[in-house]
Amino acid sequence: MTRPEAVRYYLTPRTMAFPRGRLLATRQGRLLVLAADGWVTLGRHLPSGVEPLTRERAEQWCRREEIDPAWLDAVPTPTR
């Protein structure tokens, strides 16, 4: 039996403001969005229409958006 991933990645639907969607992550039940200055906590519930991403696809999204894929390793652990 494999252990569940510590971090899971998701992509939001496309919008006019974000034509390639936004990258979301969950860690320990906390939802975060990748912003220009790092991860920002959104809450606990995934919005409708999000698409689960593998780590590989999240890395591809980062490269396409010209964002350092190292941010995928920087998803903060919630303090509470």
Secondary structure, 3 states (H helix, E strand, C coil): CCCCCCEEEEECCCCCCCCCCCEEEEECCEEEEEECCEEEEEECCCCCCCEEECHHHHHHHHHHCCCCHHHHHCCCCCCC
